[in-house]
Amino acid sequence: MSSPTETADRVQIQYTMALYCTSVDSGLVDGVVSAFAPDGRLTLSSGTQVVGHAAIRDFYDRVVGAQRPDREADGSIPLLRHNLTTSYVEFEGSESARGQTYFQSTSRHGPDHYGRYLDLFRRLGSRWLIADRRIVVEWHADPSWYLSVRLKAGTPLR
C-alpha cells in the first residue's frame, strides 16, 4: 500500500506526463521544456539525443513549435493528440523513479503512431521532472505527423 507521500508523488509524476503531452499537442514549447529537469535528456527511437533545456527547446521548436513543418498558412496547428494509457512507475528512493508509459497518437491522418515512454523522473523541489526520456515508437502510419517531422529518421540538430 502506498504512503500519502508516495501517492502525492505519483500524482505529481502524472501531472508532468500530462503537461508534456498537452504541451506537445498544443505547440507550447515552454510547457514541454518545463516538464524536463534542467539537465534532462531526450532520446528518440532513431538514436537522436538532446540534453538540457536549450537543446530540448531547439528540438521541440522545430517539431511542434514555431518551426513545425505542417503548420497551416494562418499559423494554426493541425490536430495532434497524444493519449497516455498503461503506466507503471517504480520509486528508486525518495528522489527518483522509473516509469514506462504506453502512448497512442492521433493526427489529421487518423491513428498516427504509438509506442512507449521509458522515463527516469527526479524530484526537484516539490516537482517531479523528466530527467531522462527515451521515446520508443513501435508503429507509425504512412502518411503520419510522425513521419512529417522526421522523428523516425532522426532530426538533424545542426
Secondary structure, DSSP 8 states (H G I E B T S, - for coil): ---HHHHHHHHHHHHHHHHHHHHHHHT-HHHHHHTEEEEEEEE-TTS-EEESHHHHHHHHHHHTSTT-TT--TTS----EEEEEEEEEEEESSSSEEEEEEEEEEEETTEEEEEEEEEEEEEEETTEEEEEEEEEEEEEE-SS-HHHHTTTTT-----
